[in-house]
Amino acid sequence: MLKNNSGKLLVYASKGVPGKKRLLSVQTATEETAKLLNLDFGIVKFRNGSSQIYVYYKCGDGGEPIPLYCDKGKAGSLQEICATLRKMMFVLS
């Protein structure tokens, strides 16, 4: 488990992201992972017309967010996204 559990998992997505289903999958997987690790969860919308959805870990000490996941503009299964997030969080611990 992480030494400092005051961190947060953040989903970054464009306001006009195509494929609401993709966003919902990433959002659900990120929420489940955050709950499992006792972390906060948030969504950050930006204006950039990017079709990619990103997940970052932001440590509670105010450091730079660390990228964990990018959907590369393609839909992934809920299990695949959760597994990727868990693996990346393990590397950070």
MOCORFEN-V274726 format. One record per pair of residues at least 12 apart in sequence whose C-alpha atoms are under 10 Angstrom apart, sorted by the first residue. I is the first residue (numbers start at 1). GAP is how many residues later the second one is. If there is no record, write none. Layout:
i->[I I]
gap->[GAP GAP]
This chain:
i->[1 1 1 1 1 1 2 2 2 2 2 2 2 2 3 3 4 4 4 4 4 5 5 5 5 5 5 6 6 6 6 6 6 6 7 7 7 7 7 7 7 7 7 7 7 7 7 8 8 8 8 8 8 8 8 8 8 8 8 8 9 9 9 9 9 9 9 9 9 9 9 9 9 9 9 9 9 9 9 9 10 10 10 10 10 10 10 10 10 10 10 10 10 10 10 10 10 10 11 11 11 11 11 11 11 11 11 11 11 11 11 11 11 11 11 11 12 12 12 12 12 12 12 12 12 12 12 12 12 13 13 13 13 13 13 13 13 13 13 13 13 13 13 13 14 14 14 14 14 14 14 14 14 14 14 15 15 15 15 15 15 15 15 16 16 16 16 16 16 16 17 17 17 17 17 17 17 17 17 17 18 18 18 18 18 19 19 19 19 21 21 22 22 22 22 22 22 22 22 22 23 23 23 23 23 24 25 25 25 25 25 25 25 26 26 26 26 26 26 26 26 26 26 26 26 26 27 27 27 27 27 27 27 27 28 28 28 29 29 29 29 29 29 29 29 29 29 30 30 30 30 30 30 30 30 30 30 31 32 32 33 33 33 33 33 33 34 34 34 36 37 37 39 39 39 39 40 40 40 41 41 42 42 43 50 51 51 51 51 52 52 52 52 52 53 53 53 53 53 53 53 54 54 54 54 54 54 54 55 55 55 55 55 55 56 56 56 56 57 57 57 57 57 66 66 67 68 68 68 68 68 68 68 69 69 69 69 69 70]
gap->[36 37 88 89 91 92 35 36 37 87 88 89 90 91 89 90 35 55 56 57 89 32 33 34 35 54 55 32 33 34 52 53 54 55 27 30 31 32 33 34 50 51 52 53 54 55 58 26 29 30 31 32 33 34 48 49 50 51 52 57 21 22 24 25 26 30 31 32 33 34 46 47 48 49 50 56 57 58 59 76 17 20 21 24 30 31 32 33 34 44 45 46 47 48 55 56 57 58 12 15 16 19 20 30 31 32 33 34 42 43 44 45 46 57 58 59 14 15 30 31 32 33 34 40 41 42 43 44 58 13 14 30 31 32 33 34 35 36 37 38 39 40 41 42 30 31 32 33 34 35 36 37 38 39 40 29 30 31 32 33 34 35 36 29 30 31 32 33 34 35 28 29 30 31 32 33 34 35 36 56 31 32 33 34 55 32 54 55 56 54 55 30 31 49 51 52 53 54 55 56 29 30 31 48 52 54 50 51 52 53 54 56 57 27 28 29 43 44 45 49 50 51 52 54 55 56 14 15 16 26 27 28 51 54 50 53 54 48 49 50 51 52 53 54 55 56 57 12 13 25 26 39 48 51 52 55 56 51 46 50 48 49 50 52 53 56 23 51 52 50 49 52 18 19 20 21 17 18 20 16 17 13 14 12 23 20 21 22 23 18 19 20 21 22 16 17 18 19 20 21 22 13 14 15 16 17 18 19 12 13 14 15 16 30 12 13 14 29 12 28 31 32 35 22 26 21 16 17 18 19 20 21 24 12 13 15 16 19 14]
